[in-house]
Amino acid sequence: MSVTNTPLTNIQIELLKLYSMEVSNEDLTAIQRLIARYFADKASDEMDRLWQENGWTNDTMNDWLTNGAFDETKKYRLLGNR
């Protein structure tokens, strides 16, 4: 996914086409949930990939939580950055 400097992105154009139709509030909410689910699934898939690639386990997560792995000095090391 990349950010562009064009006036409208391809997703914005498609959403404008969709939103040019009058839909009920119920349908609008359902569409918003579909979009949110799509991006949540992508994030989950990426996390699954990272877990697999790095050999992370529930023990890894527990270790991070109990040993303060989410402070600024450790987060880059945990994510494989040097």
C-alpha positions as CSV (number, residue, x, y, z in Angstrom):
1,M,0.0,0.0,0.0
2,S,1.5,3.4,-0.9
3,V,0.5,7.0,-0.6
4,T,0.2,9.1,-3.7
5,N,0.1,12.8,-4.4
6,T,-2.6,12.5,-7.1
7,P,-5.9,14.3,-6.5
8,L,-7.8,11.0,-6.0
9,T,-6.6,7.5,-5.5
10,N,-8.2,4.5,-7.2
11,I,-9.9,3.5,-3.9
12,Q,-11.3,7.0,-3.5
13,I,-12.7,7.0,-7.0
14,E,-14.4,3.6,-6.4
15,L,-15.8,4.7,-3.1
16,L,-17.1,7.9,-4.6
17,K,-18.9,5.8,-7.3
18,L,-20.4,3.7,-4.5
19,Y,-21.3,6.6,-2.3
20,S,-23.0,8.5,-5.2
21,M,-25.8,6.0,-4.8
22,E,-28.3,6.6,-2.1
23,V,-28.2,3.8,0.5
24,S,-29.9,3.3,3.8
25,N,-28.1,4.0,7.0
26,E,-28.2,0.2,7.6
27,D,-26.5,-0.5,4.3
28,L,-23.9,2.3,4.9
29,T,-23.1,0.7,8.3
30,A,-22.7,-2.7,6.7
31,I,-20.4,-1.3,4.0
32,Q,-18.3,0.4,6.6
33,R,-18.0,-2.8,8.5
34,L,-17.0,-4.7,5.3
35,I,-14.2,-2.2,4.7
36,A,-13.1,-2.4,8.3
37,R,-13.1,-6.2,8.2
38,Y,-11.1,-6.2,5.0
39,F,-8.3,-4.1,6.6
40,A,-8.5,-6.0,9.9
41,D,-8.1,-9.3,8.0
42,K,-5.1,-7.9,6.1
43,A,-3.5,-6.8,9.4
44,S,-4.2,-10.2,10.9
45,D,-2.7,-12.0,7.9
46,E,0.5,-9.8,8.2
47,M,0.8,-10.7,11.9
48,D,0.4,-14.4,11.1
49,R,3.2,-14.0,8.6
50,L,5.4,-12.2,11.1
51,W,4.7,-14.9,13.8
52,Q,5.6,-17.7,11.3
53,E,8.7,-15.9,9.9
54,N,10.0,-15.0,13.4
55,G,9.0,-18.2,15.2
56,W,7.0,-16.2,17.7
57,T,4.8,-18.1,20.2
58,N,2.5,-17.3,23.0
59,D,5.5,-17.5,25.3
60,T,7.2,-14.8,23.2
61,M,4.2,-12.5,23.7
62,N,4.1,-13.3,27.5
63,D,7.9,-12.5,27.6
64,W,7.4,-9.2,25.8
65,L,4.6,-8.3,28.2
66,T,6.4,-9.2,31.4
67,N,9.8,-7.9,30.4
68,G,8.7,-4.5,29.1
69,A,9.5,-5.3,25.5
70,F,7.3,-2.5,24.2
71,D,9.3,0.4,25.5
72,E,11.1,2.5,22.9
73,T,14.6,1.0,23.5
74,K,13.5,-2.5,22.7
75,K,10.8,-2.3,20.1
76,Y,13.2,-2.0,17.1
77,R,15.2,-5.0,18.2
78,L,12.1,-7.1,18.6
79,L,10.9,-6.2,15.1
80,G,14.2,-7.2,13.6
81,N,15.5,-3.7,13.1
82,R,19.1,-3.0,13.9
